[in-house]
């Protein structure tokens, strides 16, 4: 089948990451994939996968480009987010071509426009159970709404023994709402260094607070008398940084991706959840790995959490924090997600084709 993915741009975000994972799975399943989106760092990753890209800049010109592409190649399905500027464009392509419209809801319904988009879509996908439940409450038709796990890339080269000793990784968006734990981790570093000699920290991300985070890191390095913290821009290859780390700190997709690739993780996104263990995996899913938890912690709390995982490793008890495949109650593989989507689209497209015949 031919899939057209629509997004505002290729900047690093949860929505772009989802489409990248979906594209990998769709290609592995033998489908044809085109992405209509603006520029951004993740564009290179789509190119590496072999996704055909249409460059869009917004406005009437982009609408003309995408509609022309759709008229020429007649996509079987158009995939788009429930929010964002690409939603209306994608919906218009669905109406003009008769393609199956697939609306993806990655977060809670926040507007009437989102609720309407879910109701109009042929297939609606919620990526978590709490999101699914809220979408139903907002009026999304249950017969067209699916709850599927987020697809996650897995790299076989990421192994428990491949990390650099005592390397912590904080990865996330350096915005006002998510940067708090980066600042708090920097503040906690003296206490961590007292208990983990030689500890090093990589802070990776971009956003409005990046300059302030870099300054805080420089000040802390000066206080410690060594370059204990490195701050780098967001990367389009997060698994390379995950491979280096013994412990990953992040929320949402970052935390899930680290765990799914065998790295111990501390869930800290908009809020704080703490170290993820098998006993806490259900809570981690429910709170989207720290993005919907209740409250934050302070420097002492982060220091204690980091040292708890480190001490367990030193004492041979890392198995409590070391993720295993049986931790995950659902299939996060990109191919599995793509196959579910393909089946749902085919179930709608096949009867429609018979009617036209």
ABEGO torsion letter per residue (X at the ends): XBBBBBBABABBBAAAAAAAAAAAAAAAAGBBBBBBBBBEAAAAAAAAAGBBBBBBAEEAAAAAAAAAAAAAAGBABBBBBABEAAAAAAAAAAAAAGBBBBBBBABBBABAAAAAAAAABABBBBABAAAAAAAAAAGBBAAABBBBBBBBBBBAABBAAABBBGBBBBBEBBBAAAAAAAAAAAAAAAAAAAABBGBBBBBBEBEAAAAAAAAAAAAAAAAAGBBABBBBBBBABAAAAAAABABBBEBEAAAAAAAAAGBBBBBBBABBAEBBBAAAAAAAAAAGGGAABBEBBBAAAAAAAAAAAAAAAAAGAAAAABBBAAABABBABAAAAAAAAAAAAAAAAAAAAAAAX
